[in-house]
């Protein structure tokens, strides 16, 4: 179907968009966050009050975006505000009982850096928008594409086979295989959006398989993130009412809090547990005695605070640089660009170590098998300080915004391309990860999608 046959109202006018810096922002999120700031100014440090207003803004903006578009941009800033602002705020007010995971600088110093950085990040995220509204892209998908369900099932089969052979694949190919393993979720999204009669059965199977893997390994990131991505598409398909979305999010947050509160103890027990993993997990969630211990409420709260508050890492960076360690002056940024853009055989990959950077710039030792990053704002400060660090956050937000714009603009000629968006942002949505990881993932996922999507359609003649 010709694009010109769609109503002009569903398409953005580039001329009208110019100068509208609040385009895409919900009036509810702006009004309520403003009220939150005004009220909290009576009780809190001014920058802290603004920061909590930003948290309220990102939450409401996320909810209001669900059902109207793929809310990945809103999900990214919401997760960041929770981990960089709300988590540290709770720590400052309640205190931390952990010997390592606590705030290393004063509230005024930390919030004075992170709140402007967070606002800059959000500003960058809304700098660019697609030329086409999401309604236009969705209508284009439904009217101009004839998806072969058999070819969609091929995606799922390839993913499942990749998971089976993954233990036997050389480490050098593991990154590529990782993308192939994720194809089952893309296939599930296809089936949802084309309303295949087996879509719920397939989705249940895939998510059950993901949950089983999470229970076996004790790592729930993949399950949580893909659940959130798929929920965003479900909101588009079924146009959930506002109250339904809030209730679903409250349920999801309770589930995440429950998982996070027992995750550390679950990992300790699951390794030597020979029974059914879901039974162990269920008992720990319910707070019942396990084989050798009973989890106390205080320990749950402590574990939850540690998981939510990723600001302790940034505070350690603020404490360490430049007092003990000099500013990097762009070195870690260059390392990240080289690692992502230059082929492996042209340089020594050992120049980049996330763990080494963490130890160096936080002054905190972590084990050889522990991987922690100083996060994007931590890296912005390490390289550029307070002011220019905030400017870097604008640039990083703009980069993410440009990727989303690129995908959406190209979804007009390639109608199903927008279904592949979550694959690009699996690492980007993690607020605790530093630039080398997220930039490397974003670049390589774009290359993978281009090669696979183009090859499947042009060479194999798949209808996807």
C-alpha positions as CSV (number, residue, x, y, z in Angstrom):
1,X,0.0,0.0,0.0
2,X,1.3,3.4,-0.8
3,X,2.2,5.6,2.2
4,X,0.3,8.4,0.7
5,X,-2.9,6.6,1.2
6,X,-2.6,7.0,5.0
7,X,-4.2,10.0,6.6
8,X,-1.8,13.0,6.7
9,X,-2.7,13.5,10.4
10,X,-0.7,10.4,11.4
11,X,2.4,11.8,9.9
12,X,4.7,14.4,11.5
13,X,5.2,17.6,9.7
14,X,9.0,18.5,9.9
15,X,8.2,22.1,9.8
16,X,5.7,22.0,12.7
17,X,8.2,20.0,14.8
18,X,10.9,22.7,14.7
19,X,11.2,24.6,17.9
20,X,8.9,22.4,19.9
21,X,11.3,21.2,22.6
22,X,8.4,19.6,24.6
23,X,7.2,17.5,21.7
24,X,6.6,13.9,22.9
25,X,6.3,14.9,26.6
26,X,3.1,14.2,28.5
27,X,1.5,17.2,30.2
28,X,0.7,15.0,33.2
29,X,4.4,14.1,33.7
30,X,5.4,17.8,33.5
31,X,2.6,19.0,35.8
32,X,2.9,16.3,38.5
33,X,6.7,16.4,38.6
34,X,6.5,20.2,39.0
35,X,4.1,19.8,41.9
36,X,6.5,17.2,43.5
37,X,9.4,19.6,43.3
38,X,7.4,22.5,44.8
39,X,6.2,20.3,47.7
40,X,9.6,18.7,48.4
41,X,11.4,22.1,48.4
42,X,9.8,22.6,51.8
43,X,11.6,19.6,53.2
44,X,14.6,18.7,51.1
45,X,17.8,20.0,49.8
46,X,16.8,22.0,46.6
47,X,18.7,19.9,44.1
48,X,17.4,16.7,45.8
49,X,13.9,18.0,45.5
50,X,14.5,18.6,41.8
51,X,16.0,15.1,41.4
52,X,12.9,13.4,43.0
53,X,10.8,15.5,40.7
54,X,12.8,14.1,37.8
55,X,12.0,10.5,39.1
56,X,8.3,11.3,39.2
57,X,8.6,12.8,35.7
58,X,10.3,9.7,34.2
59,X,7.8,7.3,35.9
60,X,4.7,9.1,34.6
61,X,6.2,9.8,31.2
62,X,6.9,6.0,30.9
63,X,3.3,5.1,31.8
64,X,1.8,7.7,29.5
65,X,4.0,6.5,26.6
66,X,2.9,2.9,27.0
67,X,0.4,2.0,24.3
68,X,1.3,5.0,22.2
69,X,4.8,3.9,21.1
70,X,7.6,1.6,21.9
71,X,8.5,3.1,25.3
72,X,12.2,2.1,25.2
73,X,13.4,5.7,25.5
74,X,11.2,6.2,28.5
75,X,12.2,2.9,30.1
76,X,15.9,3.9,29.9
77,X,15.5,7.2,31.6
78,X,13.1,5.7,34.3
79,X,15.6,2.9,35.2
80,X,18.4,5.5,35.3
81,X,16.5,7.9,37.6
82,X,15.5,5.1,39.9
83,X,19.1,3.8,40.3
84,X,21.0,7.1,40.1
85,X,18.6,9.3,42.2
86,X,15.9,7.4,44.1
87,X,18.2,4.6,45.3
88,X,20.9,7.1,46.6
89,X,18.1,9.2,48.2
90,X,16.9,6.2,50.2
91,X,20.4,5.4,51.3
92,X,21.0,9.0,52.5
93,X,17.8,9.0,54.5
94,X,17.9,5.4,55.9
95,X,21.6,4.8,55.9
96,X,23.4,1.7,54.6
97,X,24.5,-1.3,56.7
98,X,26.8,-2.7,53.9
99,X,30.5,-2.4,54.4
100,X,31.2,-1.4,50.8
101,X,27.9,-0.3,49.1
102,X,27.3,3.0,50.7
103,X,27.4,6.7,49.6
104,X,31.0,8.0,49.7
105,X,30.2,11.7,49.5
106,X,27.6,14.1,51.0
107,X,24.1,14.3,49.6
108,X,24.8,17.9,48.4
109,X,27.9,16.8,46.5
110,X,26.3,13.8,44.9
111,X,23.0,15.3,44.0
112,X,24.8,18.4,42.8
113,X,26.4,16.3,40.1
114,X,23.9,13.6,39.3
115,X,20.7,15.7,39.0
116,X,22.1,18.1,36.3
117,X,23.6,15.0,34.6
118,X,20.3,13.2,34.6
119,X,18.4,16.3,33.3
120,X,21.0,16.6,30.6
121,X,20.6,13.0,29.7
122,X,16.8,13.4,29.4
123,X,17.2,16.5,27.3
124,X,19.5,14.6,24.9
125,X,17.1,11.7,24.7
126,X,14.3,14.1,23.4
127,X,16.5,16.0,20.9
128,X,15.6,13.8,17.9
129,X,12.3,12.3,16.8
130,X,11.3,10.2,13.8
131,X,9.7,12.0,10.9
132,X,6.8,9.6,11.2
133,X,4.4,9.1,14.1
134,X,4.3,5.6,15.6
135,X,0.6,5.3,14.5
136,X,1.8,5.8,10.9
137,X,4.6,3.2,11.3
138,X,2.2,0.7,12.9
139,X,-0.4,1.2,10.1
140,X,2.3,0.9,7.5
141,X,3.3,-2.5,9.1
142,X,-0.2,-3.8,9.2
143,X,-1.2,-2.7,5.7
144,X,2.0,-3.1,3.6
145,X,3.6,-6.2,5.0
146,X,2.7,-9.9,4.4
147,X,4.5,-11.8,7.1
148,X,5.2,-15.5,6.5
149,X,4.4,-17.2,9.8
150,X,6.7,-20.1,8.8
151,X,9.6,-17.7,8.4
152,X,8.8,-16.2,11.9
153,X,8.9,-19.7,13.3
154,X,12.4,-20.1,11.7
155,X,13.6,-17.2,13.8
156,X,12.4,-19.1,17.0
157,X,13.9,-22.4,15.9
158,X,17.3,-20.7,15.0
159,X,17.3,-19.1,18.5
160,X,16.5,-22.4,20.3
161,X,19.2,-24.3,18.3
162,X,21.7,-21.5,19.1
163,X,21.0,-21.9,22.8
164,X,21.7,-25.7,22.5
165,X,25.0,-25.3,20.7
166,X,26.2,-22.3,22.8
167,X,28.3,-24.4,25.3
168,X,30.3,-25.8,22.4
169,X,31.0,-22.5,20.5
170,X,34.4,-20.8,20.8
171,X,34.5,-17.7,23.0
172,X,35.3,-15.5,20.0
173,X,31.9,-16.3,18.5
174,X,29.9,-16.0,21.7
175,X,28.9,-12.4,21.1
176,X,27.4,-13.2,17.7
177,X,25.7,-16.3,19.1
178,X,24.2,-14.1,21.9
179,X,22.2,-12.2,19.2
180,X,21.0,-15.4,17.6
181,X,19.7,-16.6,21.0
182,X,17.7,-13.5,21.3
183,X,15.8,-14.1,18.1
184,X,13.1,-16.1,19.8
185,X,11.8,-12.9,21.5
186,X,11.8,-11.1,18.1
187,X,9.8,-14.0,16.7
188,X,7.3,-13.8,19.6
189,X,6.9,-10.1,18.9
190,X,6.1,-10.8,15.3
191,X,3.5,-13.4,16.3
192,X,1.9,-10.9,18.7
193,X,1.7,-8.1,16.2
194,X,0.3,-10.2,13.4
195,X,-2.2,-11.8,15.9
196,X,-1.1,-15.4,15.2
197,X,-3.5,-17.9,16.8
198,X,-0.6,-19.6,18.6
199,X,0.9,-16.4,19.8
200,X,0.0,-16.9,23.5
201,X,1.2,-20.5,23.6
202,X,4.5,-19.6,21.9
203,X,5.0,-16.6,24.2
204,X,4.3,-18.6,27.3
205,X,6.8,-21.3,26.1
206,X,9.5,-18.8,25.4
207,X,9.1,-16.8,28.7
208,X,8.9,-20.1,30.7
209,X,12.1,-21.2,29.0
210,X,13.7,-17.9,29.9
211,X,12.5,-18.1,33.5
212,X,13.8,-21.7,33.8
213,X,17.2,-20.5,32.7
214,X,17.1,-17.6,35.1
215,X,16.3,-19.9,38.0
216,X,19.1,-22.3,37.0
217,X,21.7,-19.6,36.8
218,X,20.4,-17.1,39.4
219,X,20.5,-14.2,36.9
220,X,17.1,-12.6,36.2
221,X,18.1,-9.6,34.0
222,X,17.2,-11.1,30.7
223,X,13.8,-12.3,32.0
224,X,12.9,-8.9,33.5
225,X,14.1,-6.9,30.5
226,X,12.3,-9.0,27.9
227,X,9.2,-9.0,30.0
228,X,9.3,-5.2,30.1
229,X,9.9,-5.0,26.3
230,X,7.1,-7.4,25.5
231,X,4.7,-5.6,27.9
232,X,5.4,-2.4,25.9
233,X,4.3,-4.1,22.7
234,X,1.3,-5.6,24.4
235,X,0.2,-2.1,25.4
236,X,0.4,-1.0,21.8
237,X,-1.6,-4.0,20.6
238,X,-4.4,-3.9,23.2
239,X,-4.4,-0.1,24.1
240,X,-4.6,-0.7,27.9
241,X,-6.3,1.9,30.0
242,X,-4.3,4.2,32.2
243,X,-5.4,2.5,35.4
244,X,-4.6,-0.9,34.0
245,X,-1.1,0.2,33.1
246,X,-0.5,1.6,36.6
247,X,-1.8,-1.6,38.2
248,X,0.4,-3.8,35.9
249,X,3.4,-1.7,36.7
250,X,2.8,-1.8,40.4
251,X,2.5,-5.6,40.1
252,X,5.8,-5.7,38.1
253,X,7.6,-3.5,40.6
254,X,6.5,-5.7,43.5
255,X,7.8,-8.8,41.5
256,X,11.1,-7.1,40.8
257,X,11.5,-6.0,44.4
258,X,10.8,-9.5,45.6
259,X,13.3,-11.0,43.2
260,X,16.0,-8.4,44.0
261,X,15.5,-8.9,47.8
262,X,16.3,-12.6,47.7
263,X,18.6,-12.8,44.6
264,X,21.9,-12.8,46.4
265,X,20.9,-15.5,48.9
266,X,19.2,-17.5,46.1
267,X,22.5,-17.6,44.1
268,X,24.3,-18.9,47.2
269,X,21.9,-21.8,47.6
270,X,21.0,-22.7,44.0
271,X,24.5,-24.0,43.2
272,X,24.3,-26.9,45.5
273,X,20.5,-27.4,45.4
274,X,19.4,-30.7,43.8
275,X,15.7,-30.2,44.0
276,X,13.3,-28.2,41.7
277,X,14.6,-24.7,41.4
278,X,11.1,-23.1,41.3
279,X,10.3,-24.6,44.7
280,X,13.4,-23.1,46.3
281,X,12.7,-19.8,44.6
282,X,9.0,-19.8,45.7
283,X,9.9,-20.5,49.4
284,X,12.5,-17.8,49.5
285,X,10.1,-15.3,47.9
286,X,7.5,-16.3,50.6
287,X,10.1,-15.9,53.3
288,X,9.9,-19.5,54.4
289,X,12.9,-21.3,55.9
290,X,15.2,-22.9,53.3
291,X,17.6,-25.7,53.9
292,X,19.9,-23.9,56.3
293,X,18.7,-20.4,56.9
294,X,15.7,-18.0,57.3
295,X,15.8,-14.7,55.5
296,X,15.1,-11.8,57.8
297,X,13.2,-8.7,56.8
298,X,16.2,-6.5,57.6
299,X,18.3,-8.6,55.3
300,X,15.7,-8.3,52.5
301,X,15.6,-4.5,52.9
302,X,19.4,-4.3,52.9
303,X,19.7,-6.5,49.7
304,X,17.0,-4.4,48.0
305,X,18.8,-1.1,48.8
306,X,22.1,-2.5,47.5
307,X,20.5,-3.6,44.2
308,X,18.5,-0.4,43.6
309,X,21.2,2.1,44.6
310,X,23.8,2.2,41.8
311,X,24.6,5.7,42.9
312,X,27.1,4.4,45.4
313,X,29.5,3.7,42.5
314,X,29.2,7.2,41.1
315,X,29.7,8.6,44.7
316,X,32.9,6.5,45.0
317,X,34.1,8.0,41.7
318,X,33.3,11.5,42.9
319,X,35.3,10.8,46.1
320,X,38.3,9.3,44.3
321,X,38.7,11.7,41.3
322,X,40.6,14.0,41.3
323,X,41.6,13.6,45.0
324,X,43.6,10.4,44.4
325,X,43.3,9.7,40.7
326,X,43.6,12.2,37.9
327,X,40.9,12.8,35.3
328,X,41.0,10.4,32.4
329,X,40.6,13.3,29.9
330,X,38.7,11.2,27.3
331,X,40.8,8.0,27.5
332,X,38.0,5.7,28.5
333,X,35.7,7.2,25.8
334,X,38.4,6.6,23.2
335,X,38.8,3.0,24.4
336,X,35.1,2.4,24.1
337,X,35.0,3.8,20.6
338,X,38.0,1.7,19.5
339,X,36.6,-1.5,21.1
340,X,33.3,-1.0,19.2
341,X,34.4,0.3,15.9
342,X,37.9,-1.2,15.2
343,X,38.1,-5.0,14.2
344,X,39.5,-7.2,16.9
345,X,42.5,-8.3,15.0
346,X,43.8,-4.7,14.5
347,X,44.5,-4.0,18.1
348,X,45.0,-5.6,21.5
349,X,41.6,-5.9,23.2
350,X,43.4,-6.0,26.6
351,X,43.7,-2.2,26.6
352,X,40.1,-2.1,27.8
353,X,39.1,-3.7,31.2
354,X,35.9,-2.7,32.8
355,X,37.0,-4.2,36.1
356,X,40.3,-2.4,36.1
357,X,38.6,0.9,35.4
358,X,36.2,0.2,38.3
359,X,39.0,-0.4,40.8
360,X,41.0,2.5,39.6
361,X,38.3,5.2,39.6
362,X,36.4,4.0,42.7
363,X,39.2,2.9,44.9
364,X,37.2,-0.2,45.6
365,X,38.5,-3.7,45.1
366,X,36.2,-6.4,43.5
367,X,37.0,-10.0,42.8
368,X,38.4,-11.4,39.5
369,X,35.1,-12.9,38.5
370,X,33.0,-9.8,39.4
371,X,32.2,-7.4,36.6
372,X,31.1,-3.9,37.6
373,X,31.2,-0.7,35.6
374,X,31.4,2.9,36.8
375,X,28.2,3.7,34.8
376,X,27.8,6.4,32.1
377,X,27.6,9.4,34.4
378,X,30.5,8.1,36.4
379,X,32.5,7.8,33.2
380,X,31.3,11.3,32.1
381,X,32.7,12.7,35.4
382,X,35.9,10.7,35.2
383,X,36.7,12.1,31.8
384,X,35.2,15.6,31.8
385,X,34.3,16.7,35.4
386,X,31.1,18.3,36.5
387,X,30.1,20.7,33.8
388,X,31.5,19.0,30.7
389,X,30.4,15.7,32.2
390,X,26.8,17.0,32.0
391,X,27.3,18.0,28.4
392,X,28.6,14.5,27.6
393,X,25.3,13.2,29.0
394,X,23.4,15.3,26.5
395,X,25.6,13.8,23.7
396,X,25.0,10.3,25.0
397,X,21.2,10.8,25.2
398,X,21.3,12.3,21.7
399,X,23.1,9.2,20.4
400,X,20.4,6.9,21.8
401,X,17.7,9.2,20.4
402,X,19.4,9.1,16.9
403,X,19.4,5.3,17.0
404,X,15.7,5.2,17.7
405,X,15.0,7.8,15.1
406,X,17.0,5.8,12.5
407,X,15.1,2.6,13.3
408,X,11.7,4.3,13.1
409,X,12.5,6.3,9.9
410,X,13.7,3.1,8.2
411,X,10.6,1.2,9.4
412,X,8.7,2.9,6.6
413,X,10.6,1.1,3.9
414,X,11.1,-2.0,6.1
415,X,7.8,-2.2,7.9
416,X,8.8,-4.8,10.5
417,X,12.1,-3.2,11.5
418,X,10.7,-1.6,14.6
419,X,10.1,-5.0,16.1
420,X,13.9,-5.5,16.3
421,X,14.4,-2.4,18.5
422,X,14.7,-4.1,21.9
423,X,17.7,-6.1,20.6
424,X,19.7,-2.9,20.3
425,X,18.9,-1.7,23.8
426,X,19.3,-4.9,25.9
427,X,22.6,-3.5,27.5
428,X,21.8,0.2,27.0
429,X,18.8,0.1,29.5
430,X,21.1,-1.1,32.3
431,X,22.0,2.1,34.2
432,X,25.0,0.5,36.0
433,X,26.9,-0.4,32.8
434,X,29.7,1.8,31.5
435,X,30.3,3.1,27.9
436,X,32.5,0.4,26.5
437,X,29.8,-2.3,27.2
438,X,26.7,-0.3,26.0
439,X,28.3,1.3,23.0
440,X,29.9,-1.9,21.9
441,X,26.5,-3.7,22.2
442,X,24.6,-1.0,20.4
443,X,27.0,-0.9,17.4
444,X,27.3,-4.6,17.0
445,X,23.6,-5.2,17.4
446,X,22.9,-2.7,14.6
447,X,25.4,-4.5,12.4
448,X,23.8,-7.8,13.3
449,X,20.3,-6.6,12.6
450,X,21.4,-5.1,9.2
451,X,23.1,-8.2,8.0
452,X,20.5,-10.7,9.3
453,X,17.4,-8.7,8.3
454,X,18.8,-7.8,4.9
455,X,20.1,-11.3,4.3
456,X,16.9,-13.0,5.3
457,X,14.8,-10.7,3.1
458,X,17.0,-10.3,0.1
459,X,18.9,-13.5,-0.1
460,X,16.7,-16.1,1.6
461,X,13.5,-14.3,0.5
462,X,12.0,-14.5,3.9
463,X,8.8,-12.5,4.5
464,X,9.6,-10.9,7.8
